[in-house]
Structures are given as C-alpha cells and as structure tokens.
Amino acid sequence: MDSSCLRRSLNFVRAGLVFALVLLGSFCHGATDSKIRAGVIRWDPWYKECDTRKQVEKSLMPEEYNDRRPWFSKKIDGKWIIPDCGQDEIDLEINWAADAGLDYFLFIPYSKFYKYGTLSAALDLYLNSAVRSRIDFSIIVMHIEKIEDRDNWTKERERLVDLVKRKEFLKLEDGRKVVFFWRTQPTADYLAKLRDLDEAFKREGLKIYRVWMGGGHYPDGAEMIKSGFAADAVSAYGRVSEAPRFADLAKMMESHWEKFKKPPTEIIPCVTAGWNKEPRKKSPVDWEIGQSYHTQTVFTPSPTNEELETHTLNAVKFIKENPASCQSKLMLIYAWNEFDEGGWIMPTWTPSGPDTSRLQAVKKALETR
C-alpha cells in the first residue's frame, strides 16, 4: 500500500472513531442535564409608563433608597424618576446577565386582557433583541383566571403557546420546555384553563416540564395533588422574611431546599437576593393593601456581596450533591429587578455609573459550576 493510500485509510478510521464516540455519548445520556443552569426572575414595571410604575417610583422616592434605584433612574429638578426604557437598555441587560453566567430570564407574561398588561413591555423588547440568543427565557403562567371572556382566553392561550414554541425558550436536553406555573387558589375555572392550555401544548407537539411555583414559599406535594395539577418540580418566588439578618433569611431558604428535595417531585432551588418591603410599607401600593408586612417592624437588611456569593454557591453545591432531586440541573435567583420588594441583582444607579457588584458576586459563584 502506498503512503497516500495509507493516509486516506488512517483518516477514514479516525473519522469513524470520532463518529462512534459521539454516537456513544448520545446513547449514554441519561435523564439529567449535563450543565447547571441559572435563571433569574424578572418583574418589569420599569420599562413603560403605567400606574404600577408610578407607585413603585413613589415607593423608592426617599433618598434612603438610593441603593435600590434601577441603573437608568434619573433625578430631574430634585425629583427621582424612572424613564421609559427601550431596546438599548434591554440589550445591555441581556449582555450583563449573559456575561455574569446567567442562562435564562424568567418573565411574567402579563396579558393585554389583564389590567397589568403593560408589564410585559420588557418581554416584548427581549423578543425583539438582536442579542437575545445570548440568554434563554421562560415564563410564569400567572393570572389566567383573571381573563373571563372566552374569546380573550383563546387569544391569550395561543399567545402562551407561541411563546413556548420559540427557539429561545428554556428547554431540557430531552427536549421538554420548562414552564413555571404560579400557585394560586385551584378554582374550577383556573384548573379548566390549565387543562385547556395543556391540550394546546399537546396539539403543537410540545412536551412540558412543569414547575409549580409558590409565592414566597415552596408548595408541598399534598397541595399539588389536592389541586389536581401534576408537576415535575417545585420552586419558589423568593422567601417572605422578618429575619433580622440576611444570613438568617439565607439559612431559611436553604432549609427549604432540604425539605422539598424528596422524590418523586424534583426541586429547582431558589436563591434569594433579599426580601424587604419597607418602601411599600411607607408608600403603599394598591395591589398589596392589607398584607401582613404593613404591620411588620423588623425588615431584613440587604446582603453583602460576600453573603450573596456564598448563598448562590450553596445552591450550586446543593444541585451537585442531590442529583436525584435536581435532575433538571436548574437553579433560580430572586430577583433581577424587584427593587422595592427587596430582591435584585440588576445594576443600580450610582453617581459614577451602574453598580454591578451584586452581579459580579453571582458571577463568582456560578463560575464554580
């Protein structure tokens, strides 16, 4: 055999070995995903003029809350305002989040058929972004019981399906799309809408990884079964708190990871960046009239960057140490921009430019994945 023929034969063998290794890897892939992925919850009244933004703008007006203001805040004639934001601002946030190692935004897709529909402006801007491929997105299905008109519900159902069909939508390696569902009172209408939405997903050939999300706590298995809603995992939208130290709040949150790691339901551990509604106590918002924090006297202080890094790092460790309970290898952070509620990692306003220190603390922890 001449040398050229020998080289061709060796190249053929090498190519065959590479193909065999790739094929073997695909067969050996199990139910778990290979990479820990971190997401962050968004609540978005900041991006379009609306009554909700006016109320949270007022809550953050006092100078004592300077460290909570969104990075794009402005002071005009001695008064703090939050201006409308556009594509440039969202593109910058996408790049900040991706550079910090975050893998997905978790949006609340408020319906135009519900009074808070303007709060979906940031989601619309994300979907129009030229850099959106840098970070995936998912949604929390919420407030669907508020849509009473049948035709409006049909339109909203199709909108939700179209969102889940998008290529940027968060999915597991087995192809299931990850959809979060808000824990609410399981009325007959709400459950009927869930079943209707589920059938719409099936008609489109969409397989869904369902996450049952509690507001300020993790919903338990008995509650899920009672509601008639089958979920693959549980998670939480932060953690309500009257703890005197952030370390105590973080410890409570981490104890909930342990409590809800029991099979068969999986857990998506939620990291909290804080919980402190004192601005809303001093300047009440109309959607939280009568809530318990209005009589609260102790509010949890914000974390130091070191505390936030440690808490985030503990979530990474928890996933690594509990593979059976964390097969999706997803984690979640509360929150990107819940400024007046007390949980944020999005850069904030300073006289010298955006303060990215919280985001950098999260980045350091995520680099250990």
N, C-alpha and C positions, 0 to 999 in steps of 0.2 A: 504493500500500500504506500503510495507516495505521500509526501508531507502535507500537501494541500488537502488531500482526501482525509488524512488523519485529523487535521484541524477541524474539518467540517463535521467529522464524526464526534469529536470531543464536544464541539459546540452544541450538537444535537442532544448529546447526553446531558450536558449542563442544563439546557432548556427544559428537558424532561424532568430533571430533578427539581428545578425551581417550581414547575407546574405541580409536581406531586406534593411538594411541601405546602404550597398554597391550598391545594385541594384537601390535604390532611388537616390543615388548620381550620378549614371551614367545617369539616366533619366533627372535629373535636370541640367546636364552640358549643358551650352549654347554655343554660337558661340565663346566666348572669352576664351583664355587660362588662367590658374589659376595662373601662376607664371611669373613675369617679368624676361626675359632672355636677357643677354647682350652678344653681339658679338664684335669682333674686326677685322678690315681689315688688311690683310697681303699683302705686296708687297715684293717679295723674290728674289732679285738678289744676295743675300749674301751667298748662300749655295752651289754654284757650279761655277767653273771657267767659265767666259764668258766675252764678251766685255762690256756688261752692267755693270757688277760688277767692271771692271777696271775703267769705267768712274765715277761711284759713289764713288769708293775708292779714286780716284783723287780729287773729289769734297770735300771729308772730310779730305784730307791730312793736311791742315793747323792746327797748334796747337790750334787756337781759337775755333776749333770744337771738342775739346777733349770730351766735354759732350754729343756729338751726336754719338759717335762710338758704334757699336754693342759690346755687352759684350765679344764676343770672338775675338775681334781685338787684333793684336799683333804688337809690334814695333821691327823691326829687322834691325840692322845696321843703326839706326836713321830714318828708314822709316816705316810708318804705312802700314800694310797690313791687308786684310781680308782673312783668310784662308778658305779652303773648310770645310764645316761642315757636320757631319754625323748623325747617329741615336741617339747617346748620347746627342748631342746638342738639337735636336728637342724634344726628350723625356723630357729633362729638361725644355724646353719652355712650353710644354704641362702641365707639373706639376706646373710650375709657374702660368700659366694662370688659371688653374683649382683651385688652392689654393687661387687665388685672387677673385674667384667667377665668372669668365667668363664662358660662356656656349657654345660658338662656335667661331671657326675661320672662317673668310670669305676669301677664296682663289680666285686668278685669275688663272684659269686652262689653262695657255698658251699652245697652241697646238704645237706639234712637227712639224706641217706643216707650222708654222709661225716662223719668224726669232728669236723670243724671247722664243722659246720653253724650253730653259734651265731654265727659271724662274719658272718652275713647279717642280723643284727638292725638294723644301720643302713640297709640297703637297704629292709627292711620299713617302717621309720619314714619314710624318704623317700617311699615309695609311698603312705603314709597321710597325708602332709603336705598341709595346706591351701595351702601356698605352693610346692609342687613345680613349678608351671608356670614359676617364675622361672628354673629351670635344668633342662636335659635330663639324660638319663643313658644310659650304655651299660654293657656287661658284658664281662668277660674270661671266655670259656669255658675252664674250668680244672678239672682233677681228675676229668673224666668217666670216665677209665679206672679210677678207684677204685671205681666203682659196678658191682659184679659181678652182682648179682641182676637178671634180665631185666625183671621187673615194676617194680622200683625205677627202672631206667633209663628205662622207658617213662614213668613218672610225672615223672621229672626232665626228660626231653626235652620233655614237654608244658609243664612249668613254664618252661623256657627260651623256648619258642615264645611262650607267653603274655606273657613279659616283653618280647620283641622287638615284639610286636603293639601294645604300649601307645603311646598318642599322645605320651607324653613321651620316647619312645625316640629317640635321636640318629639323624637321617637327613640325607642329602644333598638338594640341591634337585631331583635327578632321582627322588627317592623311595626310593632304596636305604637300607636300615637299616645302620648302621655297627656291626659286631660284631667284637670282638677275640678272637683265639684264641691261647692260650698255647702257646709252643714246648715240646714235650716229646718223649720218645722215640716215634717213629711206629710203635708196635706195631700188629699186625693188629687187635686189639680197639679201640684208640684210633681208627684210621682208619675202622673199621666204624661206630663211634658218630658220627664226623663225617659220614659219608655218610648215616647214618640221620637225623641232625639236619638235614642239608641237604635231604633229601627232605621232612621235616616242614615246613620253611620253604616249600618249593615248593607243598605242598598248601594252605597258607594264603595263597598268592599273594604271599609276601614275597620281595622282591629284596634280596640281601645284598651289602654292600660289606665284603669280608673283609680283616681286618688281622692279619697274622702277627706275634705279639709275642714278642720274646726277653726272657729274664730276665737283666737286667744287660748286654745287648748287643743289636745288631740281627742277626736271622737273615739269611743271604745267600740269593741266588736259587737256588744249587745245592742248598742244604739243603732249600728249599721244594719244588723239583722232585723231589728224592730221596724226600721224604716222601709224594709223591702228593697234596699239598694245594695247590690253586690259590688264590692270594691276590691281592687287588688292591693291597695296600700292606703295608709293614713298619713296625714301630715297636719301642720298647724300654721295659722296665720299669726305668728308671734306668740306671746305669752303675757296675759294680764299680770300686773305686778304692783305690790305695795312694798316691795323689798327695800330696805334702807341702803343696800349696796348692790352694785351691778353684779358682783361676784355671787351674791345670793340668787339673783334672777337667773344667771347662767347655770348655777347648780340646779335650780328647779327645772329649767328647760332640759338639761342633760339627764335628770332623773326620769323625765317623761320618755326620753328615748329608750331607757332601760325598761320602763313599764310596758311600752307598746311594741316591743320587739318580738313578742311571742307569735309564732306561726298560728294559723296559716296566713294571716294578713301581714304584708310587709310594711315597712316604715320608711318614709323619706324624712330624715332628721332635719329639723328647722333650727337654724342658728338665729339668735335674736341680737340685733344691734341696739336694743334698748326698748323701754316702754315707759313713757312719761307724758301724761295728758294734761299736765298743769296749765299749758297755754289755753287749752279748750275749757278748763275749769274757770279760768279768769275771763275768757271771752267765749261763751258757749256757742256751739254750732247746732243748727236746728235739727240735724238728724241724730243727735245724741242727747236730747233733752231727757233728764231724769235718770241717766245712767249713774252707776254707783260711784264713779270717780269724782263726781261733783261734791261728795262729802268726804273724799279722801284727804288725809292730812300729810301722809308720807308719800313722796314720789321718788322713784328710783333714779339715782344720778346716772348720767351718761357713762358709757365705758371709756376707759383709757384705750389708746390704740393697742397697748400690750394685752389688755383684757379681751378685747375683740379678737385679736390674733389667736390667743390661747383658746377661746371658745370655738372659733372656727376650726382650729387644728384638732380639737377634741371631736368634732363631727367627722372629720376625715378619718381619725383613728377608729371611731365607732363603726363606720362603714367597713373598714378593713377587718375589724375584729368580729363582725357579725354578718358574714356573707349570706347566710340563710335568710336573715331578716331584711337585708338590703340588696336584694338581687338586681334591682334596677341601677344600683350604684349612683343614685341621685341624692343630692342634698339641696337645701333651700335656705336662703337668708332673708330674714325680715329686717329691714326692707331697703329698697333703693331710695325711696323718697317720701317716707311717712314722717315728715319733719315735725309737724305739730302734734303727732301721736307719739313721737319719741324714738322711732327706729329709722335710721338712714345710714347709707354708706356712700351715696352720691356726693360729689364735691359740693362744698358750701361756700358761701360768699365770705371773702375777707378783703380788706382794703388793697392788699397786694396781689389779689387774684384767687382763683379757686383753691380751696384747701382739699387736697386729695389724700390726706393722711389716713383716713379710715379705709379708703380703697386700697391703699398700699399695705395696710395691716392685713386685710383679707388676702391680698395677693401673696404675701409671705407665707400664710398658712396653706393656701392652695398649691403652692409650689412643692409641698411635701407629698402630693398625691402620687 
